[in-house]
Amino acid sequence: MTQDGRLVGMPEPDEKRRDDRRAFFAAAVGAAAIGAGALIFSDPVSAQTVADADVLNYLLNLEYLQANYYGYAVNGAGLGTSDTQSGAATPTAGGNVTPGAKVTFADAYIAAYAKEMATVTLNQVRFLRTTLSTAAVAQPAIDLGNGATNAFSAMAQAAGLVAANTAFDPYANELNFLLGAFFLQDVVASAYQGAVALLGSKTFLEAAAGLMAANAHHAALVRTTLYQMSSANAAILGSVDSISNYRDSIDGGSDDDQGIREVSSGNGPLANIAPVDGNACTFARSYGTVLNILFLNRTAVTKGGFFPAGVNGTITTSAAS
């Protein structure tokens, strides 16, 4: 590990790219730039026409993942049966969850944040299921375990947070919990940014936009908390960079993902809580690239990582990147 907390062998933080984006926005030259929405068709799979219900069910899979993660961290339990089975006339049981564990929170504020996220994501699952009614898909199988071969550990090993064949336990302490939340929450925020452009119904668009805003708030909360913690432990910046760089390495050829290191500007150092482009817009991910990250695989596959048996619905395949 280097003096600034960055793991040896990991790419340097792309500060120049972020500086250029912010300077571009500050100079108000964004009118000629391509908007973030153009990224939603960055892979052939995502260029296909999909129905609104397909898009909402894709987002429901992501909310199942988040709600279970925060539920285990806060309450030591995931979603109940009534929140996981399909909405069809003959319900399909929800997939099993490789369980997480309850986190012992030492900081009352972080505990309160976690409780809020657990409550909100549960309500988001219920809202999407109500909106979709009988079209809602059941919860897929989800891996939230803390063993050396579980998804969080596979992510951490690939990112360089831990050595090969070593467990990363996101429930061991507050920092690990926040790093796990950082991995998921940023991805879900960018997933909503990409998904809203695919919706045709004004009602569904309004619903997804509201959920996107809530997820963006939580992503910013996680990033802010990690940034504050880094003042006492600079190695956190390296850990966050490692996760960000790993996500970037498997979600296609673009270099959009950002850590939380300060960036330079004419007015001195700036925090990097909002990972925005030159137009101050958060970037979008296509559903194919979102599944790349959650399957922990940069190729076109239908399962893996946090969804060992795949996701339910029509949108099921990651991008070929």
Secondary structure, 3 states (H helix, E strand, C coil): CCCCCCCCCCCCCCHHHHHHHHHHHHCCCHHHCCCHHHHHHCCCHHHCCCCHHHHHHHHHHHHHHHHHHHHHHHHCCCCCHHHCCCCCCCCCCCCCEECCCCCCCCCHHHHHHHHHHHHHHHHHHHHHHHHHHHHCCCCCCEECCCCCCCHHHHHHHHHCCCCCCCCCCCCCCHHHHHHHHHHHHHHHHHHHHHHHHHCCCHHHHHHHHHHHHHHHHHHHHHHHHHHHHCCCCCHHHHHHHHHHHHHHHHCCCCCCCCCCCCECCCCCCECCCCCECCCCCECCCCHHHHHHHHCCCCCCCCCECCECCCCCCCCCCCCCC
